[in-house]
Amino acid sequence: MNIETPPTEKPYDKAEGERRGLIIVNTGDGKGKSTAAFGLALRAHGRGKKVMIYQFMKVPSARFGEHRVFEQLGVPVEGLGDGFSWKSQDLEHSAQLARDGWQKAKAAILSGEWFMVTLDEITYPLIYGWMPLDDVLETLKNRPKEVTVVLTGRRCPQEIIDLADTVTEMGMVKHAFQAGIPAQRGIED
């Protein structure tokens, strides 16, 4: 480890632009994409802002840890899918759920009712060809200027990355699963 001297001067100047909604993308093969998005949702909710979370791969009846705490806090979370593709009994049904879910999410974004709309795991139905990328791009471009949209998932389409204001790529350095350790409740759910 290298020891560093802490900065004694502010390392940046204050931004001069206008405050507005952002497009934020968390992508990559590492852990933490959804977790980071949920952290933003908590931060916004803590400031009294209205937040809506859509999960494109989770079933509506999902009761993972995030669902339980968001329910306690009064933050709406809606599962739009039927689980991961390898668990699906009917991929066309999964695709239709994604398209129907997108219509709900699109309406929420364009309504201007929400400060933040999170589209968790939206990249999967996009890269599987289940949803039209052009419609997502148009919606992001034409959303009310105060609406922030957070998108998560691996292999985010470059067109969304190009449009986004902030993009973080989570890189996996090491994962417990590789050592044969199964998923842990409270960590990966």
PyMOL CGO cylinders between C-alpha atoms (Angstrom):
from pymol import cmd
from pymol.cgo import CYLINDER

trace = [
    CYLINDER, 0.00, 0.00, 0.00, 1.17, 3.50, -0.82, 0.3, 1, 1, 1, 1, 1, 1,
    CYLINDER, 1.17, 3.50, -0.82, 0.54, 6.20, 1.75, 0.3, 1, 1, 1, 1, 1, 1,
    CYLINDER, 0.54, 6.20, 1.75, -0.81, 9.43, 0.25, 0.3, 1, 1, 1, 1, 1, 1,
    CYLINDER, -0.81, 9.43, 0.25, -0.96, 12.95, 1.55, 0.3, 1, 1, 1, 1, 1, 1,
    CYLINDER, -0.96, 12.95, 1.55, -4.57, 14.12, 1.85, 0.3, 1, 1, 1, 1, 1, 1,
    CYLINDER, -4.57, 14.12, 1.85, -5.46, 17.02, -0.45, 0.3, 1, 1, 1, 1, 1, 1,
    CYLINDER, -5.46, 17.02, -0.45, -5.41, 20.42, 1.26, 0.3, 1, 1, 1, 1, 1, 1,
    CYLINDER, -5.41, 20.42, 1.26, -7.15, 22.23, -1.60, 0.3, 1, 1, 1, 1, 1, 1,
    CYLINDER, -7.15, 22.23, -1.60, -10.46, 21.49, -3.25, 0.3, 1, 1, 1, 1, 1, 1,
    CYLINDER, -10.46, 21.49, -3.25, -9.63, 19.24, -6.24, 0.3, 1, 1, 1, 1, 1, 1,
    CYLINDER, -9.63, 19.24, -6.24, -12.39, 20.65, -8.47, 0.3, 1, 1, 1, 1, 1, 1,
    CYLINDER, -12.39, 20.65, -8.47, -14.31, 23.86, -9.25, 0.3, 1, 1, 1, 1, 1, 1,
    CYLINDER, -14.31, 23.86, -9.25, -18.04, 24.12, -8.65, 0.3, 1, 1, 1, 1, 1, 1,
    CYLINDER, -18.04, 24.12, -8.65, -20.09, 23.21, -11.75, 0.3, 1, 1, 1, 1, 1, 1,
    CYLINDER, -20.09, 23.21, -11.75, -21.71, 26.20, -13.44, 0.3, 1, 1, 1, 1, 1, 1,
    CYLINDER, -21.71, 26.20, -13.44, -24.52, 24.40, -15.33, 0.3, 1, 1, 1, 1, 1, 1,
    CYLINDER, -24.52, 24.40, -15.33, -28.20, 24.11, -14.46, 0.3, 1, 1, 1, 1, 1, 1,
    CYLINDER, -28.20, 24.11, -14.46, -29.59, 21.47, -12.12, 0.3, 1, 1, 1, 1, 1, 1,
    CYLINDER, -29.59, 21.47, -12.12, -31.66, 18.93, -14.03, 0.3, 1, 1, 1, 1, 1, 1,
    CYLINDER, -31.66, 18.93, -14.03, -32.55, 15.26, -14.09, 0.3, 1, 1, 1, 1, 1, 1,
    CYLINDER, -32.55, 15.26, -14.09, -29.78, 12.90, -15.09, 0.3, 1, 1, 1, 1, 1, 1,
    CYLINDER, -29.78, 12.90, -15.09, -29.42, 9.63, -16.94, 0.3, 1, 1, 1, 1, 1, 1,
    CYLINDER, -29.42, 9.63, -16.94, -27.28, 7.35, -14.78, 0.3, 1, 1, 1, 1, 1, 1,
    CYLINDER, -27.28, 7.35, -14.78, -26.04, 3.92, -15.90, 0.3, 1, 1, 1, 1, 1, 1,
    CYLINDER, -26.04, 3.92, -15.90, -24.53, 1.19, -13.72, 0.3, 1, 1, 1, 1, 1, 1,
    CYLINDER, -24.53, 1.19, -13.72, -23.19, -1.57, -15.93, 0.3, 1, 1, 1, 1, 1, 1,
    CYLINDER, -23.19, -1.57, -15.93, -20.37, -4.12, -16.10, 0.3, 1, 1, 1, 1, 1, 1,
    CYLINDER, -20.37, -4.12, -16.10, -19.69, -7.65, -14.89, 0.3, 1, 1, 1, 1, 1, 1,
    CYLINDER, -19.69, -7.65, -14.89, -18.98, -6.75, -11.26, 0.3, 1, 1, 1, 1, 1, 1,
    CYLINDER, -18.98, -6.75, -11.26, -21.34, -6.81, -8.29, 0.3, 1, 1, 1, 1, 1, 1,
    CYLINDER, -21.34, -6.81, -8.29, -23.10, -3.69, -7.11, 0.3, 1, 1, 1, 1, 1, 1,
    CYLINDER, -23.10, -3.69, -7.11, -25.05, -2.31, -10.07, 0.3, 1, 1, 1, 1, 1, 1,
    CYLINDER, -25.05, -2.31, -10.07, -28.49, -2.64, -8.49, 0.3, 1, 1, 1, 1, 1, 1,
    CYLINDER, -28.49, -2.64, -8.49, -27.14, -1.95, -5.02, 0.3, 1, 1, 1, 1, 1, 1,
    CYLINDER, -27.14, -1.95, -5.02, -25.73, 1.40, -6.19, 0.3, 1, 1, 1, 1, 1, 1,
    CYLINDER, -25.73, 1.40, -6.19, -29.04, 2.26, -7.86, 0.3, 1, 1, 1, 1, 1, 1,
    CYLINDER, -29.04, 2.26, -7.86, -30.91, 1.41, -4.64, 0.3, 1, 1, 1, 1, 1, 1,
    CYLINDER, -30.91, 1.41, -4.64, -28.51, 3.63, -2.73, 0.3, 1, 1, 1, 1, 1, 1,
    CYLINDER, -28.51, 3.63, -2.73, -29.41, 6.53, -5.02, 0.3, 1, 1, 1, 1, 1, 1,
    CYLINDER, -29.41, 6.53, -5.02, -33.09, 5.76, -4.50, 0.3, 1, 1, 1, 1, 1, 1,
    CYLINDER, -33.09, 5.76, -4.50, -32.60, 5.83, -0.72, 0.3, 1, 1, 1, 1, 1, 1,
    CYLINDER, -32.60, 5.83, -0.72, -30.68, 9.09, -0.94, 0.3, 1, 1, 1, 1, 1, 1,
    CYLINDER, -30.68, 9.09, -0.94, -33.44, 10.72, -3.01, 0.3, 1, 1, 1, 1, 1, 1,
    CYLINDER, -33.44, 10.72, -3.01, -36.20, 9.34, -0.78, 0.3, 1, 1, 1, 1, 1, 1,
    CYLINDER, -36.20, 9.34, -0.78, -34.32, 10.63, 2.27, 0.3, 1, 1, 1, 1, 1, 1,
    CYLINDER, -34.32, 10.63, 2.27, -34.53, 14.11, 0.73, 0.3, 1, 1, 1, 1, 1, 1,
    CYLINDER, -34.53, 14.11, 0.73, -38.31, 13.77, 0.33, 0.3, 1, 1, 1, 1, 1, 1,
    CYLINDER, -38.31, 13.77, 0.33, -38.16, 13.06, -3.41, 0.3, 1, 1, 1, 1, 1, 1,
    CYLINDER, -38.16, 13.06, -3.41, -40.57, 10.65, -5.09, 0.3, 1, 1, 1, 1, 1, 1,
    CYLINDER, -40.57, 10.65, -5.09, -38.86, 7.49, -6.34, 0.3, 1, 1, 1, 1, 1, 1,
    CYLINDER, -38.86, 7.49, -6.34, -40.19, 4.58, -8.41, 0.3, 1, 1, 1, 1, 1, 1,
    CYLINDER, -40.19, 4.58, -8.41, -38.25, 1.36, -8.97, 0.3, 1, 1, 1, 1, 1, 1,
    CYLINDER, -38.25, 1.36, -8.97, -39.03, -1.11, -11.77, 0.3, 1, 1, 1, 1, 1, 1,
    CYLINDER, -39.03, -1.11, -11.77, -37.23, -4.45, -11.85, 0.3, 1, 1, 1, 1, 1, 1,
    CYLINDER, -37.23, -4.45, -11.85, -37.33, -5.97, -15.30, 0.3, 1, 1, 1, 1, 1, 1,
    CYLINDER, -37.33, -5.97, -15.30, -36.20, -9.49, -14.35, 0.3, 1, 1, 1, 1, 1, 1,
    CYLINDER, -36.20, -9.49, -14.35, -37.86, -9.92, -10.94, 0.3, 1, 1, 1, 1, 1, 1,
    CYLINDER, -37.86, -9.92, -10.94, -41.34, -11.43, -10.55, 0.3, 1, 1, 1, 1, 1, 1,
    CYLINDER, -41.34, -11.43, -10.55, -44.06, -9.18, -9.10, 0.3, 1, 1, 1, 1, 1, 1,
    CYLINDER, -44.06, -9.18, -9.10, -44.24, -11.37, -5.97, 0.3, 1, 1, 1, 1, 1, 1,
    CYLINDER, -44.24, -11.37, -5.97, -40.48, -11.12, -5.23, 0.3, 1, 1, 1, 1, 1, 1,
    CYLINDER, -40.48, -11.12, -5.23, -39.64, -10.52, -1.56, 0.3, 1, 1, 1, 1, 1, 1,
    CYLINDER, -39.64, -10.52, -1.56, -35.88, -9.94, -1.56, 0.3, 1, 1, 1, 1, 1, 1,
    CYLINDER, -35.88, -9.94, -1.56, -34.26, -7.75, 1.06, 0.3, 1, 1, 1, 1, 1, 1,
    CYLINDER, -34.26, -7.75, 1.06, -34.63, -4.58, -0.99, 0.3, 1, 1, 1, 1, 1, 1,
    CYLINDER, -34.63, -4.58, -0.99, -38.36, -5.19, -1.42, 0.3, 1, 1, 1, 1, 1, 1,
    CYLINDER, -38.36, -5.19, -1.42, -38.85, -5.55, 2.31, 0.3, 1, 1, 1, 1, 1, 1,
    CYLINDER, -38.85, -5.55, 2.31, -37.03, -2.36, 3.27, 0.3, 1, 1, 1, 1, 1, 1,
    CYLINDER, -37.03, -2.36, 3.27, -38.48, -0.27, 0.45, 0.3, 1, 1, 1, 1, 1, 1,
    CYLINDER, -38.48, -0.27, 0.45, -41.94, -1.43, 1.49, 0.3, 1, 1, 1, 1, 1, 1,
    CYLINDER, -41.94, -1.43, 1.49, -41.22, -0.28, 5.06, 0.3, 1, 1, 1, 1, 1, 1,
    CYLINDER, -41.22, -0.28, 5.06, -40.10, 3.10, 3.72, 0.3, 1, 1, 1, 1, 1, 1,
    CYLINDER, -40.10, 3.10, 3.72, -43.02, 3.51, 1.33, 0.3, 1, 1, 1, 1, 1, 1,
    CYLINDER, -43.02, 3.51, 1.33, -40.89, 3.39, -1.83, 0.3, 1, 1, 1, 1, 1, 1,
    CYLINDER, -40.89, 3.39, -1.83, -42.71, 1.53, -4.62, 0.3, 1, 1, 1, 1, 1, 1,
    CYLINDER, -42.71, 1.53, -4.62, -40.87, -1.37, -6.25, 0.3, 1, 1, 1, 1, 1, 1,
    CYLINDER, -40.87, -1.37, -6.25, -42.51, -3.33, -9.04, 0.3, 1, 1, 1, 1, 1, 1,
    CYLINDER, -42.51, -3.33, -9.04, -41.27, -6.58, -10.51, 0.3, 1, 1, 1, 1, 1, 1,
    CYLINDER, -41.27, -6.58, -10.51, -42.07, -6.70, -14.21, 0.3, 1, 1, 1, 1, 1, 1,
    CYLINDER, -42.07, -6.70, -14.21, -40.65, -10.07, -15.26, 0.3, 1, 1, 1, 1, 1, 1,
    CYLINDER, -40.65, -10.07, -15.26, -40.80, -13.78, -14.58, 0.3, 1, 1, 1, 1, 1, 1,
    CYLINDER, -40.80, -13.78, -14.58, -37.26, -14.36, -13.40, 0.3, 1, 1, 1, 1, 1, 1,
    CYLINDER, -37.26, -14.36, -13.40, -34.02, -14.91, -15.24, 0.3, 1, 1, 1, 1, 1, 1,
    CYLINDER, -34.02, -14.91, -15.24, -34.28, -16.37, -18.74, 0.3, 1, 1, 1, 1, 1, 1,
    CYLINDER, -34.28, -16.37, -18.74, -32.86, -19.75, -17.75, 0.3, 1, 1, 1, 1, 1, 1,
    CYLINDER, -32.86, -19.75, -17.75, -35.77, -20.15, -15.32, 0.3, 1, 1, 1, 1, 1, 1,
    CYLINDER, -35.77, -20.15, -15.32, -38.45, -19.12, -17.82, 0.3, 1, 1, 1, 1, 1, 1,
    CYLINDER, -38.45, -19.12, -17.82, -40.92, -21.67, -19.11, 0.3, 1, 1, 1, 1, 1, 1,
    CYLINDER, -40.92, -21.67, -19.11, -41.85, -19.49, -22.09, 0.3, 1, 1, 1, 1, 1, 1,
    CYLINDER, -41.85, -19.49, -22.09, -39.39, -16.91, -23.45, 0.3, 1, 1, 1, 1, 1, 1,
    CYLINDER, -39.39, -16.91, -23.45, -42.03, -15.23, -25.62, 0.3, 1, 1, 1, 1, 1, 1,
    CYLINDER, -42.03, -15.23, -25.62, -44.09, -14.70, -22.46, 0.3, 1, 1, 1, 1, 1, 1,
    CYLINDER, -44.09, -14.70, -22.46, -40.97, -13.25, -20.79, 0.3, 1, 1, 1, 1, 1, 1,
    CYLINDER, -40.97, -13.25, -20.79, -40.49, -10.92, -23.76, 0.3, 1, 1, 1, 1, 1, 1,
    CYLINDER, -40.49, -10.92, -23.76, -44.12, -9.79, -23.60, 0.3, 1, 1, 1, 1, 1, 1,
    CYLINDER, -44.12, -9.79, -23.60, -43.79, -9.09, -19.87, 0.3, 1, 1, 1, 1, 1, 1,
    CYLINDER, -43.79, -9.09, -19.87, -40.74, -6.92, -20.63, 0.3, 1, 1, 1, 1, 1, 1,
    CYLINDER, -40.74, -6.92, -20.63, -42.62, -4.99, -23.33, 0.3, 1, 1, 1, 1, 1, 1,
    CYLINDER, -42.62, -4.99, -23.33, -45.64, -4.50, -21.06, 0.3, 1, 1, 1, 1, 1, 1,
    CYLINDER, -45.64, -4.50, -21.06, -43.35, -3.47, -18.20, 0.3, 1, 1, 1, 1, 1, 1,
    CYLINDER, -43.35, -3.47, -18.20, -41.58, -0.98, -20.44, 0.3, 1, 1, 1, 1, 1, 1,
    CYLINDER, -41.58, -0.98, -20.44, -44.91, 0.71, -21.18, 0.3, 1, 1, 1, 1, 1, 1,
    CYLINDER, -44.91, 0.71, -21.18, -45.46, 1.20, -17.42, 0.3, 1, 1, 1, 1, 1, 1,
    CYLINDER, -45.46, 1.20, -17.42, -41.93, 2.51, -16.91, 0.3, 1, 1, 1, 1, 1, 1,
    CYLINDER, -41.93, 2.51, -16.91, -42.17, 4.78, -19.94, 0.3, 1, 1, 1, 1, 1, 1,
    CYLINDER, -42.17, 4.78, -19.94, -45.43, 6.27, -18.67, 0.3, 1, 1, 1, 1, 1, 1,
    CYLINDER, -45.43, 6.27, -18.67, -43.87, 6.89, -15.24, 0.3, 1, 1, 1, 1, 1, 1,
    CYLINDER, -43.87, 6.89, -15.24, -40.83, 8.60, -16.77, 0.3, 1, 1, 1, 1, 1, 1,
    CYLINDER, -40.83, 8.60, -16.77, -42.86, 10.81, -19.09, 0.3, 1, 1, 1, 1, 1, 1,
    CYLINDER, -42.86, 10.81, -19.09, -45.45, 11.70, -16.43, 0.3, 1, 1, 1, 1, 1, 1,
    CYLINDER, -45.45, 11.70, -16.43, -43.01, 13.92, -14.57, 0.3, 1, 1, 1, 1, 1, 1,
    CYLINDER, -43.01, 13.92, -14.57, -44.55, 12.64, -11.32, 0.3, 1, 1, 1, 1, 1, 1,
    CYLINDER, -44.55, 12.64, -11.32, -41.32, 11.02, -10.13, 0.3, 1, 1, 1, 1, 1, 1,
    CYLINDER, -41.32, 11.02, -10.13, -38.00, 12.64, -9.25, 0.3, 1, 1, 1, 1, 1, 1,
    CYLINDER, -38.00, 12.64, -9.25, -36.23, 9.35, -9.97, 0.3, 1, 1, 1, 1, 1, 1,
    CYLINDER, -36.23, 9.35, -9.97, -37.25, 6.27, -11.93, 0.3, 1, 1, 1, 1, 1, 1,
    CYLINDER, -37.25, 6.27, -11.93, -34.96, 3.26, -11.59, 0.3, 1, 1, 1, 1, 1, 1,
    CYLINDER, -34.96, 3.26, -11.59, -34.95, 0.68, -14.41, 0.3, 1, 1, 1, 1, 1, 1,
    CYLINDER, -34.95, 0.68, -14.41, -33.22, -2.22, -12.70, 0.3, 1, 1, 1, 1, 1, 1,
    CYLINDER, -33.22, -2.22, -12.70, -31.84, -4.92, -15.02, 0.3, 1, 1, 1, 1, 1, 1,
    CYLINDER, -31.84, -4.92, -15.02, -33.32, -3.23, -18.09, 0.3, 1, 1, 1, 1, 1, 1,
    CYLINDER, -33.32, -3.23, -18.09, -30.28, -4.09, -20.19, 0.3, 1, 1, 1, 1, 1, 1,
    CYLINDER, -30.28, -4.09, -20.19, -31.24, -7.76, -20.37, 0.3, 1, 1, 1, 1, 1, 1,
    CYLINDER, -31.24, -7.76, -20.37, -34.58, -7.37, -22.20, 0.3, 1, 1, 1, 1, 1, 1,
    CYLINDER, -34.58, -7.37, -22.20, -32.84, -4.86, -24.46, 0.3, 1, 1, 1, 1, 1, 1,
    CYLINDER, -32.84, -4.86, -24.46, -29.91, -7.09, -25.42, 0.3, 1, 1, 1, 1, 1, 1,
    CYLINDER, -29.91, -7.09, -25.42, -32.24, -10.10, -25.82, 0.3, 1, 1, 1, 1, 1, 1,
    CYLINDER, -32.24, -10.10, -25.82, -34.21, -8.07, -28.39, 0.3, 1, 1, 1, 1, 1, 1,
    CYLINDER, -34.21, -8.07, -28.39, -37.38, -8.20, -26.28, 0.3, 1, 1, 1, 1, 1, 1,
    CYLINDER, -37.38, -8.20, -26.28, -37.82, -4.41, -26.20, 0.3, 1, 1, 1, 1, 1, 1,
    CYLINDER, -37.82, -4.41, -26.20, -37.16, -1.69, -28.79, 0.3, 1, 1, 1, 1, 1, 1,
    CYLINDER, -37.16, -1.69, -28.79, -33.99, 0.24, -27.99, 0.3, 1, 1, 1, 1, 1, 1,
    CYLINDER, -33.99, 0.24, -27.99, -35.16, 3.20, -30.10, 0.3, 1, 1, 1, 1, 1, 1,
    CYLINDER, -35.16, 3.20, -30.10, -38.24, 3.69, -27.89, 0.3, 1, 1, 1, 1, 1, 1,
    CYLINDER, -38.24, 3.69, -27.89, -36.10, 3.64, -24.74, 0.3, 1, 1, 1, 1, 1, 1,
    CYLINDER, -36.10, 3.64, -24.74, -33.69, 6.18, -26.25, 0.3, 1, 1, 1, 1, 1, 1,
    CYLINDER, -33.69, 6.18, -26.25, -36.54, 8.48, -27.35, 0.3, 1, 1, 1, 1, 1, 1,
    CYLINDER, -36.54, 8.48, -27.35, -38.13, 8.28, -23.91, 0.3, 1, 1, 1, 1, 1, 1,
    CYLINDER, -38.13, 8.28, -23.91, -34.86, 9.14, -22.20, 0.3, 1, 1, 1, 1, 1, 1,
    CYLINDER, -34.86, 9.14, -22.20, -34.32, 12.08, -24.58, 0.3, 1, 1, 1, 1, 1, 1,
    CYLINDER, -34.32, 12.08, -24.58, -37.88, 13.40, -24.23, 0.3, 1, 1, 1, 1, 1, 1,
    CYLINDER, -37.88, 13.40, -24.23, -38.41, 12.93, -20.50, 0.3, 1, 1, 1, 1, 1, 1,
    CYLINDER, -38.41, 12.93, -20.50, -39.29, 15.98, -18.41, 0.3, 1, 1, 1, 1, 1, 1,
    CYLINDER, -39.29, 15.98, -18.41, -36.05, 17.77, -17.61, 0.3, 1, 1, 1, 1, 1, 1,
    CYLINDER, -36.05, 17.77, -17.61, -36.36, 17.25, -13.84, 0.3, 1, 1, 1, 1, 1, 1,
    CYLINDER, -36.36, 17.25, -13.84, -36.67, 13.44, -14.05, 0.3, 1, 1, 1, 1, 1, 1,
    CYLINDER, -36.67, 13.44, -14.05, -33.60, 11.32, -13.29, 0.3, 1, 1, 1, 1, 1, 1,
    CYLINDER, -33.60, 11.32, -13.29, -33.53, 7.81, -14.77, 0.3, 1, 1, 1, 1, 1, 1,
    CYLINDER, -33.53, 7.81, -14.77, -31.17, 5.15, -13.40, 0.3, 1, 1, 1, 1, 1, 1,
    CYLINDER, -31.17, 5.15, -13.40, -30.53, 2.09, -15.59, 0.3, 1, 1, 1, 1, 1, 1,
    CYLINDER, -30.53, 2.09, -15.59, -28.75, -1.08, -14.49, 0.3, 1, 1, 1, 1, 1, 1,
    CYLINDER, -28.75, -1.08, -14.49, -27.53, -4.33, -16.01, 0.3, 1, 1, 1, 1, 1, 1,
    CYLINDER, -27.53, -4.33, -16.01, -24.61, -5.93, -17.79, 0.3, 1, 1, 1, 1, 1, 1,
    CYLINDER, -24.61, -5.93, -17.79, -23.63, -5.05, -21.35, 0.3, 1, 1, 1, 1, 1, 1,
    CYLINDER, -23.63, -5.05, -21.35, -25.53, -1.77, -21.52, 0.3, 1, 1, 1, 1, 1, 1,
    CYLINDER, -25.53, -1.77, -21.52, -26.09, -0.78, -25.16, 0.3, 1, 1, 1, 1, 1, 1,
    CYLINDER, -26.09, -0.78, -25.16, -23.56, 1.80, -26.33, 0.3, 1, 1, 1, 1, 1, 1,
    CYLINDER, -23.56, 1.80, -26.33, -26.37, 4.09, -27.50, 0.3, 1, 1, 1, 1, 1, 1,
    CYLINDER, -26.37, 4.09, -27.50, -27.58, 4.46, -23.91, 0.3, 1, 1, 1, 1, 1, 1,
    CYLINDER, -27.58, 4.46, -23.91, -24.03, 4.95, -22.63, 0.3, 1, 1, 1, 1, 1, 1,
    CYLINDER, -24.03, 4.95, -22.63, -23.54, 7.71, -25.20, 0.3, 1, 1, 1, 1, 1, 1,
    CYLINDER, -23.54, 7.71, -25.20, -26.74, 9.45, -24.07, 0.3, 1, 1, 1, 1, 1, 1,
    CYLINDER, -26.74, 9.45, -24.07, -26.10, 9.08, -20.32, 0.3, 1, 1, 1, 1, 1, 1,
    CYLINDER, -26.10, 9.08, -20.32, -24.74, 11.80, -18.06, 0.3, 1, 1, 1, 1, 1, 1,
    CYLINDER, -24.74, 11.80, -18.06, -23.00, 9.41, -15.65, 0.3, 1, 1, 1, 1, 1, 1,
    CYLINDER, -23.00, 9.41, -15.65, -21.85, 5.87, -16.41, 0.3, 1, 1, 1, 1, 1, 1,
    CYLINDER, -21.85, 5.87, -16.41, -20.17, 3.55, -13.93, 0.3, 1, 1, 1, 1, 1, 1,
    CYLINDER, -20.17, 3.55, -13.93, -18.78, 0.23, -15.06, 0.3, 1, 1, 1, 1, 1, 1,
    CYLINDER, -18.78, 0.23, -15.06, -18.54, -2.24, -12.21, 0.3, 1, 1, 1, 1, 1, 1,
    CYLINDER, -18.54, -2.24, -12.21, -15.52, -4.48, -12.76, 0.3, 1, 1, 1, 1, 1, 1,
    CYLINDER, -15.52, -4.48, -12.76, -15.23, -7.85, -11.10, 0.3, 1, 1, 1, 1, 1, 1,
    CYLINDER, -15.23, -7.85, -11.10, -11.87, -8.40, -9.44, 0.3, 1, 1, 1, 1, 1, 1,
    CYLINDER, -11.87, -8.40, -9.44, -12.91, -11.43, -7.40, 0.3, 1, 1, 1, 1, 1, 1,
    CYLINDER, -12.91, -11.43, -7.40, -16.23, -13.11, -6.55, 0.3, 1, 1, 1, 1, 1, 1,
    CYLINDER, -16.23, -13.11, -6.55, -17.07, -15.57, -3.77, 0.3, 1, 1, 1, 1, 1, 1,
    CYLINDER, -17.07, -15.57, -3.77, -19.08, -17.72, -6.21, 0.3, 1, 1, 1, 1, 1, 1,
    CYLINDER, -19.08, -17.72, -6.21, -15.83, -18.50, -8.05, 0.3, 1, 1, 1, 1, 1, 1,
    CYLINDER, -15.83, -18.50, -8.05, -14.55, -20.07, -4.83, 0.3, 1, 1, 1, 1, 1, 1,
    CYLINDER, -14.55, -20.07, -4.83, -17.67, -22.24, -4.55, 0.3, 1, 1, 1, 1, 1, 1,
    CYLINDER, -17.67, -22.24, -4.55, -19.43, -20.07, -1.99, 0.3, 1, 1, 1, 1, 1, 1,
    CYLINDER, -19.43, -20.07, -1.99, -23.19, -19.89, -2.69, 0.3, 1, 1, 1, 1, 1, 1,
    CYLINDER, -23.19, -19.89, -2.69, -25.25, -16.67, -2.74, 0.3, 1, 1, 1, 1, 1, 1,
    CYLINDER, -25.25, -16.67, -2.74, -25.85, -15.24, 0.73, 0.3, 1, 1, 1, 1, 1, 1,
    CYLINDER, -25.85, -15.24, 0.73, -29.23, -13.93, 1.85, 0.3, 1, 1, 1, 1, 1, 1,
    CYLINDER, -29.23, -13.93, 1.85, -28.90, -10.26, 2.71, 0.3, 1, 1, 1, 1, 1, 1,
    CYLINDER, -28.90, -10.26, 2.71, -25.88, -9.87, 0.40, 0.3, 1, 1, 1, 1, 1, 1,
    CYLINDER, -25.88, -9.87, 0.40, -27.04, -11.02, -3.03, 0.3, 1, 1, 1, 1, 1, 1,
    CYLINDER, -27.04, -11.02, -3.03, -30.81, -10.77, -2.70, 0.3, 1, 1, 1, 1, 1, 1,
]
cmd.load_cgo(trace, "trace")
